[in-house]
Amino acid sequence: MGAAAKAQAVSRIAVAPGTVRETVTEAELPWVEDAGKVAPNDARALSKIFFDQLQTLDEGTPEHQYARNTLIELNMALVKFAARRFRNRSEPFEDIVQVGTIGLIKAIDRFDLSREVEFPTFAVPYIVGEIKRFFRDTSWAVHVPRRLQEMRLALAKAIDDLSARLDRSPTTAELAAHLDLTAEEVVDGLMASNGYTAGSLDMPASEDDERGGGLADRLGDLDPAMAGVENLQTLKPLLAQLNDRDRRILQMRFGEELTQAQIGEVLGVSQMHVSRLLSSVLARLRRGMLAGTC
């Protein structure tokens, strides 16, 4: 893309006043004052311009740093979108966003326009992967009270110290005396340690089991109907918000499987009008479901 084409692309971008100046730097980069205010479609258009120039800029130069930082800010919405998938975890949302930003930066550094793939499609797996890695490296396999989590660290250190001193594994009583705990507390701490990691589903179910195979072979498969149940539960409150006419149209179309022309005859309207009504209702339901799952 030449300089004239880039300038024309920038001039087409409609954003909040003062957000983007319709001028181009010496590196043919538009100046973005507040990337957080740029609309998603405009952010995608600007990102293509910045990626195009980023490949020609020398690392360490002010232009390269500006282009890279602006790309990060323009695409932070991708990080927040991915982070919302983990909003039910115990970690603060801001921490998850920070970890996801690392994935975004990796994606920016590795993205190549010649791949002929949209950047969001390329970046989201990096972002989600970084967040999942964070939880895998820092989270317990099962929920364990913080008191027992802290005891695990103390027990680990005590076991190392006593093993070196006694030249054998310490007993529960020795650990209790060393840490000034009761034997019951030591047992609780040792049991809690088992919750830090989970066994692989590929591990043998039992050493004495002649049938072989891993634990995964004993588990039931996913029920394909579960997705339908989840969608139905999400749709229920959305359907309740519709008026009687819209619910009646959905019932005739998907419950009674009438054609749009047949629905039009029942309602006394044209098939085209039924088509517009259906499209409008389905679009509202789709937006509601996406809002509830993001």
Secondary structure, DSSP 4 states (H G I P E B T S, - for coil): --HHHHHHHHHH---STTTEEEEE-TTS-EEES-GGGS-HHHHHHHHHHHHHHHTTSPTTSHHHHHHHHHHHHHTHHHHHHHHGGGTTSSS-HHHHHHHHHHHHHHHHHH--GGG-S-HHHHHHHHHHHHHHHHHHHHS-SS---HHHHHHHHHHHHHHHHHHHHHTSPPPHHHHHHHHT--HHHHHHHHHHHTTSS---TTSBS-TT-TT--BGGGGSPPP-THHHHHHHHHHHHHHHHTS-HHHHHHHIIIIIS---HHHHHHHHTS-HHHHHHHHHHHHHHHHHHHHHHH-
